[in-house]
């Protein structure tokens, strides 16, 4: 089993920044890819950014150039640096980790990000 705990959400004005953290514990040796998803009210959950075990990254078009995902393997933590935030970035953000052998996905409990003036 893998446990994921997110932190760092909150209320921020448009144009502001936040950094989300996701701390992993448990059978972390079984994980390869990790990522951040978000879900706004009435919308489907969508991939925001992903990082593979080799450090390669992928981003949704809507956040390219504004968000950066990074991974600290020594701390078993994944970060999402979010800059130039827009009201449309408002959502619950969820950390995800995939089990290498079968792609099973673990999820955190989510952290709310609200971008509003």
ABEGO torsion letter per residue (X at the ends): XBBBBBBGBEBBBBGBBBBBBBBBBEBAAABBBBBBBBBBBGBBBBBABBBBAAGBBBBBAAABGABBBBBBAAAGBBBBBBBGBBAAABBBBBBBBBBAAAGBBBBBAEBBBBBBX
